[in-house]
Amino acid sequence: MARIETPRRVRGTQDIFGEDQRRFAHVLDTFDRVRQLYCFQRVDLPVFEATEVFARSIGETTDVVSKEMYTFQDRGGDSITLRPEFTAGIARAFLTEGWQQHTPMKL
């Protein structure tokens, strides 16, 4: 009979539980209070974007693009990348979602 291996977490990730989770929640709550105190808005971006969003903004020859991005093709053949950083996604949203009308912005 073949032995079934127990799945492991992906390298670089954490499972947060118990006291560690409570501490982590406290950090997030503190961050949120400070953000509100200084009138910064919260923005939630997609976890993935079209690859061109990052290749254009970061530069196609940088280490982030060549070594640190997780890219795959969706069923339609489009290149999709898991978000390696926030700046490019914020710029994309600013341009495509009409956020210009809300400037100046504190995100």
Secondary structure, DSSP 8 states (H G I E B T S, - for coil): ----------TT-----HHHHHHHHHHHHHHHHHHHHTT-------SEEEHHHHHHHH-TTSHHHHHS--EEE-TTS-EEEE-S-SHHHHHHHHHHTTGGGG-S---
